[in-house]
Amino acid sequence: MNLEFNEDQRLLFETVDAAVGRGYPAGGRAAATGTGLGWNAKVWSTLGELGLTGLTVAEDHDGVGAGPVEVYATLEAMGKHAAAEPLLDGVFLPSWLIAALGTAEQAKQLLPELAGGGTTIAVAHAEPGRPWGAARAVTATAAGTLTGVKAPVRHADQAGRLLVTATAEDGRTQVYLVDAGAEGSTRTDGRSADWSHASQVEFADTPAVLLGTGEADAAAGLATAFARARVAVTGEAIGLMETGLALTVEYLKTRKQFGVPLASFQALVHRAADLYAKVELARSMALWATAALEARDNGAEVDLGSVADDAFVFVADAATTAAEEIVQLHGGIGMTYESEVGHHAARLTAITESFGGVDAARRRALASDALLDPPSALLNNAEAVTA
């Protein structure tokens, strides 16, 4: 299994890195998340011009039709700069859901809009006080209305539409399209742990359109799309950790204590070296999952759910360690909103709770046979258990 970028993928990574880097100088995430938009409008426009908003959309719908490795390369490059643009949450994830569950007419209408970069679609799945994998408390009627509460819904304040998961009258899980600001919907905006925008959306007999025909339960399509998202977000985490570590090493070299650089203290150097090893191990795991996903897309038999959970838990563990270390090694300055490394740490922490988070991944492992097959998300990939 090849875990290296080819020439085109490397060029894509370098292009995104350069383009996003120009819009995200030091302190760039603080400036972007502090706006009413919640991200950098100029960077978003650049992503659209580069065709990255159409990366996961098929060519038949004005997209690029790229694969998992290109998604990984793009998100790692964005992670390097702690970029706040909702490429994964607002474009990639909804495009996967629409392609998997939508009718041909819905795909023809919605996917070109996403590919063009002129709109985003927020995915509303999480519900207050309910596990990620439980049946949805939001209910749908045969007349096509929704009732219930979704929170947090990332970037719902800027989305043109919402994709809302709900329990239909027959007890099956389905996905519904809701226009932003639809009658009977109420949105309360706030911020996530990483200062990005998130909302609580309440529905009271809100008009909605079923995504697809409703002939089958949408649970399988949702599980696949969320598994893809968990693999994809590991790329962002690697970029965040890499830059967080680089900023920390530079700080240790320049910050003085007792008249000498912090880098002269052996204990601190050892901590930085240990973190470097952890980041590189996490990179290997993330690339392994990405390669496995690409192999699945090419026809290989791959248990995508287990692969995604294993990689996500492993990388999330490294992300937690990295967030703690880069803040601690920076001292008090690392805790401030103005500190660039503080934003990297905050986003790394938020990633560990993405798409159900680590706890949901371990619950799925416990309910399956994955415990018997190394690596195991339940055991945090630390060891294998044999029957």
N, C-alpha and C positions, 0 to 999 in steps of 0.2 A: 504494500500500500504506500503510494507516494505522498509524503507529507510536506512537499515543497511546492511553492508557486511555480507555474511555468512562466515563460517570458511575458505573455499577455497579462496574466494575473498580477505579476510583479509590476508591470507598467500601470495597471489599474490602481494598485495600492499606492504607488508613488504619485499618481495624478491626483487621487483623492486627498492624500496626505498634504500635498502642496496647496491644493485649492482650499481645503478647509483650514489649513494652517494660516493662510493669509487673512482669514476672517476671525481667527481665534488667537490673538496675541496673548501675552500673559494677562490673566484676569478676564479672559474672553467669555468664559461660561457665566461668571457673575454678571457681566454686562448683558449677556443674551437672555438669561433667565429672569433678569430684572425688568425686562420690557413687557409691555402688554401682550405681545405676541408669544413670548416665552422661549423664543429662539432667535437666531440671527437671520433676518430676512434676506440679506445679501448672500449669505452662504446657501440658504435654501434655493434661491434663484440659480446659483451656480450649480448646485446638485441637479437641478432640472435641466439646465443647459448641457450638462455632461451626460444626460440620459440615465442618471442613477435612480430617479423616481420611477423609471420603467424597467429597472433591472430584473424584477421578478415577474414582469408581465410578458406574456407570449408575444411574439412578433405580429401575430394576426390581430392583436389589439394595440398596436403601436408601441409595443415595448421592446426590450432587448432579448428577453428569453434566456437570461444567464442562469447559471447553476449555483449550488451552495458555496463553492469555493469563491466565486466572485462576490457573493453576499458577505462571506467571512472577510475577504480582503477589504471591502468597502467599510465594514463596521469596525474592523481593527484600526484602519486609518482614521476614522472619525473618533474612536476611543482615545487615540493618542492625544487629541486636543480637547477631550471631554466635551465634544460637540453636543448641543442640545436638540438638534433638529430631529423630528419624529419619523425618521426614515423607516425604522423597524415597526414601531407601534402604529404609525399612521398610514403607511404605504405597503410595506412588505407583508405584514400579517393579514391585513384585510384583502390584499390581492390573492394570497393563498386560499383564504376562505371563499372568496367569490369564485375563483377558478374551480375549487373542489365542490362547492355546494350550489352555486348559482345556475340558473338556466342560461342557455346560449344568448338569449336576449338581454338578460341582466349583465352578463359578462361583456357583451358588446357595448352596453351603455356605460358601465361603471369603470371597467379596466382602462380604457383610453384616458378617462379623466384623471385617474391616479397616475398613469404613466406620464402625462403632461406636466405633472407637478402643480397644477392649479388648485388642487383640493386635497384634503386628507380625510380619512374615515377612521373614527375612533371605535375600537372594539370594547364593548361593555359586557364583561363576563363576571368579574368579581362582585361579590355581594357582602354587605356588612355582616360580620359574625358567622359567615358560612364558609366551610372548607371549599377549596378550589374545585375539587372533583365531585362535590355533592350535587344532587338535583337542584335546579335553579328555583328560587322562591318567586322570581318574576314569572308571571303567568300570562299566557296568550289565549285569546278566545278565537272561536271559529270565524267571528266577524272581523278579525284582524286588528285587535287592540291589545295593548300591553298594560299590565299593572304591577307595580313593585318598585324596588330601589336597586340601583347599581352604584357601587363605589369601591375603590377609586376607579375612575375612567380617565386614563391618561390622555391629555391634550383634547378633551372634549370641547373645550372653550373655543377652539379654532377649527373644529371638524365641520365639514359640510353635511355629513351623514354619520349615523351610528349603526354599527352592527351589534345587535342585542341578542344575547342568548336567553331563551325562556323555555318554560315547560308548557307544552301545548295541552289541549283538553284531553287528548288520548294518552297523556303521560310521557310522551317522547320529547326529547330535547330538540329544539329547532332554533334557527337563527333568523332574525327579522331586521329589515332595513327601516330605520326611522330618520326622518329629516331633522336636522338640527333645529331646535326651537319649535318642534311640532306641537300642536294643540294638546294640552293635557300633560306636557312634560315640564319639569322644573329643574333647573341646573344651579347647583351651588358650587362655585369655584374655590379652589384652594391650591396648596402646594404639597409636593411629595417630599420625602426625606432628602432628595437631591436638589430641591428647590425648583424642579420642573413643575409644570402646571398639571393638576388633576382635579376632577370634579366628582360630586355626587349628583346623580341624575335620578329623579323620581318620575315614575310614569303613573298616570291615572286615566285609564281608558284611552291611551295614546294611540292614534292610528299608526299602523305598521304594515309593511309588506313582507311576506314570507320570502326568504332567500331560497330559491330552488322550488321544487314542486311539492315538497312535503311528503313524498311517497316513502322516504326512508328517514330513520333517526339520524340527526346531524352529529351525534356524539362522536362517531368515528372520524369524520372530517375535522371536527374541532380538535380532537386529540392529536391528529397528524399535524395540523397547522401550528398548534401550540408546541409540539415537539420540535418542529422546524425552528420556531422562534427561540426555544431554549438553546438549541445548537447555535443559532445565529448570534445570540447575545453574548456567548462566550468569546466571540471575536472582539466585541467592544470591550469586554473585561480585560482581555490581554493587552489591548492598546492602552487602556487606562493604567494598568499595573506597570507597563513598561515605562511610560512617561512619569508616573508617580515615583518609581524607583530612580529614574534618571534625575529628577528634581531633588530627590533626597540625597543622592550621592553628591550632587553639586553643592547642596547646602552643607553637608558634612565637610566638604573641602574648603568652604569659604567662611563658615561661621566659627568664631573663636570663643573658647572658654579657657579661663586661666592663662590667657595670652597665647594659646596654641589652637590650631584648627581642630574641630571635633573629629576629623578623620585620623588624628593621631592617637585616639583612644581605641585600643584594640577591640574592646567589647562591642563598640558601635560598628566598627568595620565588619566584625563577624556577623552581626545582625543583618547588615546590608547584604553580605555575601549569601547568607541563608535565604534571604528574601529573593535574591536573584535566582537561586536554584529552584525555589518554589514557583516563581513566575515561568521559568523555562519548562518545568514539568507540566504546569497548567497549559502552556502553549501546545505542548505535544498532545495532551488530552483533547484540547479543543480542535486541533487539526485532525486528529484521529476520528472524532465524531463527524467532522465536516466531510472527510473522505468517505466515511461509511454512508453518510446521507447521499453523497453523490453516486456511490456504487448502487445504492437502493434505487435512485432515480434512473439508473442505467439497467435495471432489471435484476440486480442481485437480491438475494433473500437477506434482509436485515431487519432485526427487531428495533424499529426506529424509536419506540417509546423507551426501551431500556438503554439504548445508546445515548439518547438525549439526556435521560436522567443521570446516567453515570458521569457524562461529561459535565453536565450542569452542576452537580453536587461537588465534583472535584474542583472545578474552576471557582465555584462559589466559596469553597473553603479557602482557596488561595486568595480570593478577593477580600475575604474578611481579614485574613492575616495581613495582607498588603495594606488595607485601609488603616488597620491599627498601627502597623509599623511606620508607615510614612508620616502619620500624624505625630506619633510619639517621638520619632527621631527629629522632627522639626520643632518639638517643644510646643509652647503655648501658641505660637504663631500659626501652627497647623490647624488650630481649632477655629480660626476666624473666617468670616465670609469673604474677606479680601484675599485670603491665601489661596493661590492656585491649587496647591496640593490638597487643601481642604475640600475643594470641589471634586477632585479625583476620588478622594476617600468617600465622600457622600454618595457619589454615583456608584461606586463599587458596592457600597452597602445596600443601595436600592436594588441593584441587579440581583443580589441574593434573594430578594423577595419577588422577583419578576415571574409572571406566568405561574403563580401558585407557590413559588419559592421552594426552598430546600425541603421544608417539612412535607409539602405535597409530593415531591419526588420520592421521598423516603416512604411515604404511605403507599405509593404505587408499587414500590419495590417489595414492601412487606406483603402486599396482597397478591404478588406474582411469584414465579419461580426464579426471579432474578437473583435472589440471595445466593443461589447455588452456582451461579455463573459469574466468575470474576471478569471485569471489575464489578462491584456491587454498590449501588447508590446507598443502600441501607447501611453498609459498613463504611461509607465515606471512602470507598475504593482502597482502603488501607490493607486489606487482606482478603483472601479467598476462603470460602467455607465449602467443604466437601461433604457429601452425604455419607 
